[in-house]
């Protein structure tokens, strides 16, 4: 995460999250990486940097991306995994 040392009266304010959308088929892995800007919401409660949880930060990213973009990214990661390792092969006809 990228943070400002001070912003809006708070310390260590997260402004960008680098993320990875990982998928596996049990044998092989694939990941799509990106980053998302985080906007400080002064109307909510501030969580000190040391108290942030993984699920909280994932929630920020998913909220910023939106439901459709999250689903698209997850589907793309799975499609790329399949395309990487499931390359069609040409086999001889079994009757020859």
One Martini backbone bead per residue (centre of mass of N, CA, C, O) as a GRO file, in nm:
protein
   96
    1UNK     BB    1   0.100   0.034   0.016
    2UNK     BB    2   0.011   0.371  -0.017
    3UNK     BB    3   0.119   0.659   0.179
    4UNK     BB    4   0.061   0.922   0.381
    5UNK     BB    5   0.188   1.060   0.657
    6UNK     BB    6  -0.024   1.307   0.603
    7UNK     BB    7  -0.392   1.351   0.636
    8UNK     BB    8  -0.656   1.511   0.757
    9UNK     BB    9  -0.513   1.458   1.055
   10UNK     BB   10  -0.365   1.199   0.970
   11UNK     BB   11  -0.185   0.896   0.977
   12UNK     BB   12  -0.108   0.692   0.739
   13UNK     BB   13  -0.258   0.736   0.451
   14UNK     BB   14  -0.425   0.561   0.230
   15UNK     BB   15  -0.406   0.586  -0.151
   16UNK     BB   16  -0.289   0.291  -0.234
   17UNK     BB   17  -0.355  -0.034  -0.388
   18UNK     BB   18  -0.192  -0.329  -0.425
   19UNK     BB   19  -0.301  -0.604  -0.633
   20UNK     BB   20  -0.425  -0.955  -0.640
   21UNK     BB   21  -0.566  -1.194  -0.870
   22UNK     BB   22  -0.612  -1.521  -0.782
   23UNK     BB   23  -0.560  -1.848  -0.940
   24UNK     BB   24  -0.661  -2.204  -0.947
   25UNK     BB   25  -0.646  -2.571  -1.038
   26UNK     BB   26  -0.426  -2.711  -0.819
   27UNK     BB   27  -0.152  -2.667  -1.002
   28UNK     BB   28  -0.205  -2.390  -1.124
   29UNK     BB   29  -0.123  -2.039  -1.167
   30UNK     BB   30  -0.279  -1.707  -1.148
   31UNK     BB   31  -0.237  -1.344  -1.217
   32UNK     BB   32  -0.374  -1.026  -1.142
   33UNK     BB   33  -0.263  -0.694  -1.154
   34UNK     BB   34  -0.298  -0.391  -0.947
   35UNK     BB   35  -0.438  -0.058  -0.886
   36UNK     BB   36  -0.591   0.146  -0.620
   37UNK     BB   37  -0.753   0.412  -0.530
   38UNK     BB   38  -0.790   0.597  -0.223
   39UNK     BB   39  -1.050   0.761  -0.051
   40UNK     BB   40  -1.098   0.977   0.188
   41UNK     BB   41  -1.351   0.937   0.440
   42UNK     BB   42  -1.475   1.177   0.661
   43UNK     BB   43  -1.757   1.029   0.746
   44UNK     BB   44  -1.602   0.815   0.870
   45UNK     BB   45  -1.400   0.593   1.012
   46UNK     BB   46  -1.078   0.577   1.133
   47UNK     BB   47  -0.804   0.362   1.057
   48UNK     BB   48  -0.531   0.271   1.163
   49UNK     BB   49  -0.280   0.127   1.003
   50UNK     BB   50  -0.215  -0.098   1.226
   51UNK     BB   51  -0.548  -0.187   1.212
   52UNK     BB   52  -0.557  -0.308   0.952
   53UNK     BB   53  -0.725  -0.524   0.733
   54UNK     BB   54  -0.753  -0.726   0.475
   55UNK     BB   55  -1.064  -0.712   0.440
   56UNK     BB   56  -1.083  -0.404   0.436
   57UNK     BB   57  -0.902  -0.352   0.185
   58UNK     BB   58  -1.058  -0.529  -0.009
   59UNK     BB   59  -1.317  -0.364   0.017
   60UNK     BB   60  -1.208  -0.108  -0.109
   61UNK     BB   61  -1.136  -0.224  -0.384
   62UNK     BB   62  -1.414  -0.343  -0.457
   63UNK     BB   63  -1.565  -0.075  -0.436
   64UNK     BB   64  -1.398   0.082  -0.649
   65UNK     BB   65  -1.449  -0.123  -0.888
   66UNK     BB   66  -1.681  -0.309  -0.862
   67UNK     BB   67  -1.863  -0.581  -0.932
   68UNK     BB   68  -1.801  -0.612  -1.236
   69UNK     BB   69  -1.486  -0.582  -1.226
   70UNK     BB   70  -1.434  -0.816  -1.038
   71UNK     BB   71  -1.557  -1.036  -1.219
   72UNK     BB   72  -1.382  -0.983  -1.468
   73UNK     BB   73  -1.108  -1.038  -1.331
   74UNK     BB   74  -1.167  -1.329  -1.241
   75UNK     BB   75  -1.231  -1.441  -1.525
   76UNK     BB   76  -0.961  -1.366  -1.660
   77UNK     BB   77  -0.778  -1.535  -1.481
   78UNK     BB   78  -0.910  -1.807  -1.561
   79UNK     BB   79  -0.872  -1.785  -1.870
   80UNK     BB   80  -0.563  -1.762  -1.867
   81UNK     BB   81  -0.509  -2.030  -1.734
   82UNK     BB   82  -0.639  -2.207  -1.950
   83UNK     BB   83  -0.468  -2.100  -2.195
   84UNK     BB   84  -0.182  -2.180  -2.088
   85UNK     BB   85  -0.246  -2.516  -2.023
   86UNK     BB   86  -0.484  -2.568  -2.263
   87UNK     BB   87  -0.351  -2.682  -2.528
   88UNK     BB   88  -0.411  -2.782  -2.821
   89UNK     BB   89  -0.394  -3.102  -2.979
   90UNK     BB   90  -0.270  -3.318  -3.226
   91UNK     BB   91  -0.414  -3.620  -3.318
   92UNK     BB   92  -0.439  -3.912  -3.424
   93UNK     BB   93  -0.627  -4.123  -3.561
   94UNK     BB   94  -0.739  -4.420  -3.416
   95UNK     BB   95  -0.779  -4.578  -3.713
   96UNK     BB   96  -0.455  -4.552  -3.813
   0.00000   0.00000   0.00000
